[in-house]
Amino acid sequence: MALNNVKNILQNKRFLKVFSFFVAVALWLFVTSSRPVVQEEQVGMKLILPDDQSLLEETTPLVVHLRLQGARIYLQGIQTEYLRPVINLARPEFSGKTDIEINLKDSDFYLPFGVTLVDFKPKTFKIRLDKKLIKKVMIRPVYQNKISEGYKLVEQKLTPTEAIVEGPKEILKNIEVVLTHPIDLSGPKGQGEFAVPLESLGSKIAITTPSVPEVTFRYDVRPVSSNIEFKDIPIRFLSSSTKFHADYYYVNVKAFAPNKGGVFSASNIQVVADIPEGQKGDLWIELKANLPPGMQLLELRPSKIFVRVK
C-alpha cells in the first residue's frame, strides 16, 4: 500500500516539476555563494608603543588597502576590525630607535576561515617616535556673543580648571593651555551650569584628565540697570483664612533701576495681596510691590486681582 502511494507521487508530473525547481534554485544558490570573488577592504594599522614613547610623525597615513579572495558567503559581513595588522614597537629590535621603517608581511594579517589575501599596499611605512611627555595645563574658556542687554555676568566658574595631557615632547613643549568650545553668553539667564567640551589638541596629543574631555561651566547672569521686566513673580497672600481662590497667583513686574552698577534679582522682589480681615465673598484686591532700594516700580501686571473668600 505504502509502495503504491510513493509510486503515485513520483508519477505525478506537477509534483516532479515543483520538486525539480526547488532543487535547481538550491544548487544555484550553493554554486553562487561558493564561487570565489575578490573584495577590497581598507583597514588602519594598530601600533603598540613603548610606555615612554609617543608617535610624533608618519610619512603616510597608517592605512592598508587589502584585496581579499574567498567565497561570497565568507566575505559577506567580514569585520575589518579583526583584519588590522598589529605592530608591537615595544619589541627588543625597535628599542632605542626613533626613526622606524615598518615592513608588513602577509603573516601580519589574521584572516578568517575561507578568506585569502591576494595583495595589499602599501607594504612599507616610515614613522618617527619621540619621548612621551605628561604635562598639566590650564583650561581657558572661549566666549562668543555678548551678554544680553540689561544683564550682567556676576559670576562664572570652570570645573576643573586644569587638564593633564600627554604626547610627544616635541609637540607638547609648546602647549600651555587647552581651550573650551565657544561658550555662548547671549543665552543663559539666572543661575545654572552646563557641560562644555574641550577643543582637541590634535591626533598626537591625548587629554587624559578629565577622563571625559569637557568641563562644567557655572554662571550667574542677572539683570542690571534701566527698564527691567521680571516675569512670573509669585504673589504672597496675607489672610487669616486659607479658604480662598484667586484668578492670578503670579504677576509680571516692570521696574526702573538707575545705571549705577547695581545687580537685581527676581528673588529681591515681593508682591503682596492683603486680604482684609473678616471679609468674605468676591473681592478685588490691589497688589503691592516691595522693591529693593534704588528700584522704582513702572508697571504691575495685573495691578489687582479677583479673590473669592469662603
C-alpha angles and dihedrals in degrees: 000000000000090000091055091052091053090047091051092051093051090049091054103101095197092057091048092052093051092045092050091050094055092046090052093049091049092050091047092052092048094049093045094050092044097050111106115249133180120236130182123220136176122216136174123236119243117218125199105205130198112261092250097045136079132192108259104172143355124196092217132015111278092245126126125203112214133197109203130187129199146107113310090240090061096044096049111099094004111171107231092195088075092051094063113118111235116213117192107208090178090076116115095251090065095045114131094004123126100174107056133179115205117204112193122213133193089253090063089072121076108210127193122243114290095019125107130190112242098179143327137198147239098027098184130055129182120206138170125218129202136190111280115243125197113200141173114226136178122257111228122196119229116209131200130190124009132274110272114268112271094028135094133203099235098175137009132176138176121209116227105020096192136049134199115226134179135195144105113342092226091062101031096052089074096048117093104155141034116216127217125228109269112288112216107223095184093072114053122078129181120001126328148107140236139179120263121194120229120240115254117253092208135274093292097055122068125199103218099172124073089038089217106049097236140091135214115246113204118193143179112198115178135173115258127187141338122045110346129183122205116195131207099012107176117241117235110217118210108201138127088219123076093192104088139109127210130195090222132036098168131045139187119241124203115192143166123232124184115244098251099126095268119150119215131191134193088241088068092061124084126188116196133197108195109200110201113249115258097007119127136181128042114349137175109218124198112224122227124205121209109202130187119258114285095029123105125201115240102169140357117199111227100015093191134023138205115245128184113203118195 
